[in-house]
Amino acid sequence: MSRRCELTGKGVLTGNNVSHAKNRTRRRFLPNLNDVTLLSDTLGRAFKFRISAAAMRSVDHRGGLDSFLAKAKDADLSPAAAKVKKDIQAAQSAA
């Protein structure tokens, strides 16, 4: 399982640990990923995603999963999230 947010695409960054003596060793900055279940109002069902804490705040700020995915770029979404987005758009156009 990759260390990448399924909704925003946020992943691992690299950098240096710097000691007091300015010795530099490589390190990794891992994203704060959480397993969450988000509810789609349009489809009326829940979906499980592994998303970052920042993405959770963004979903709440935009008013839910449906409105977040409507504005999200397809390149940032995982294949599972892209399929959910496509299903939500199809259900909204049919209604």
C-alpha positions as CSV (number, residue, x, y, z in Angstrom):
1,M,0.0,0.0,0.0
2,S,1.5,3.3,-1.1
3,R,1.9,6.2,1.3
4,R,-0.2,8.5,-0.8
5,C,-3.5,10.3,-0.1
6,E,-6.3,9.0,-2.4
7,L,-8.0,12.4,-2.7
8,T,-5.2,15.0,-2.9
9,G,-2.3,12.9,-4.1
10,K,-0.1,14.1,-1.2
11,G,2.8,11.7,-0.8
12,V,6.2,11.2,0.9
13,L,8.7,14.1,0.8
14,T,12.5,13.8,1.4
15,G,14.9,16.0,3.2
16,N,17.8,16.1,5.6
17,N,18.3,15.6,9.3
18,V,20.8,18.3,10.3
19,S,22.8,17.9,13.5
20,H,24.3,20.6,15.6
21,A,27.6,19.9,13.8
22,K,25.8,20.4,10.5
23,N,26.1,16.7,9.6
24,R,23.3,15.9,7.1
25,T,21.6,12.5,6.7
26,R,18.7,11.8,4.5
27,R,15.2,11.4,6.0
28,R,11.6,11.0,4.9
29,F,8.6,13.2,5.7
30,L,5.5,10.9,5.7
31,P,2.0,12.2,5.2
32,N,-0.5,11.9,8.1
33,L,-2.7,9.3,6.5
34,N,-5.9,7.9,8.1
35,D,-8.4,5.3,7.0
36,V,-11.8,6.9,6.9
37,T,-15.3,6.2,5.6
38,L,-16.9,9.1,3.7
39,L,-20.6,9.2,2.8
40,S,-21.8,10.3,-0.6
41,D,-25.1,12.1,-0.5
42,T,-25.8,11.6,-4.2
43,L,-25.2,7.9,-4.2
44,G,-26.4,7.3,-0.7
45,R,-23.6,5.0,0.3
46,A,-20.2,5.1,2.1
47,F,-16.8,4.7,0.6
48,K,-13.5,3.8,2.4
49,F,-10.5,5.9,1.6
50,R,-6.9,6.4,3.0
51,I,-6.6,10.2,3.1
52,S,-4.5,12.8,4.8
53,A,-5.7,14.9,7.7
54,A,-5.5,18.0,5.4
55,A,-7.8,16.3,2.9
56,M,-10.2,15.5,5.7
57,R,-10.4,19.2,6.6
58,S,-10.8,20.1,2.9
59,V,-13.7,17.6,2.5
60,D,-15.4,19.2,5.5
61,H,-14.7,22.7,4.3
62,R,-16.2,22.1,0.8
63,G,-19.3,20.5,2.2
64,G,-18.8,16.8,1.8
65,L,-17.4,14.2,-0.5
66,D,-19.6,15.0,-3.5
67,S,-18.6,18.7,-3.7
68,F,-15.0,17.9,-3.0
69,L,-14.8,15.4,-5.8
70,A,-16.6,17.8,-8.2
71,K,-13.7,20.3,-7.8
72,A,-10.9,17.8,-7.5
73,K,-8.4,17.3,-10.4
74,D,-8.6,13.8,-12.0
75,A,-4.7,13.6,-12.0
76,D,-4.6,13.9,-8.1
77,L,-7.3,11.2,-7.5
78,S,-6.6,7.5,-7.1
79,P,-8.3,5.1,-9.5
80,A,-10.9,4.2,-6.8
81,A,-11.7,7.9,-6.1
82,A,-11.9,8.7,-9.8
83,K,-14.4,5.9,-10.2
84,V,-16.5,7.3,-7.4
85,K,-16.3,10.8,-8.9
86,K,-17.5,9.4,-12.3
87,D,-20.4,7.5,-10.6
88,I,-21.4,10.7,-8.7
89,Q,-21.4,12.8,-11.9
90,A,-23.5,10.1,-13.7
91,A,-26.0,10.0,-10.9
92,Q,-26.3,13.8,-10.8
93,S,-26.8,14.1,-14.6
94,A,-29.4,11.4,-14.5
95,A,-31.4,13.1,-11.7
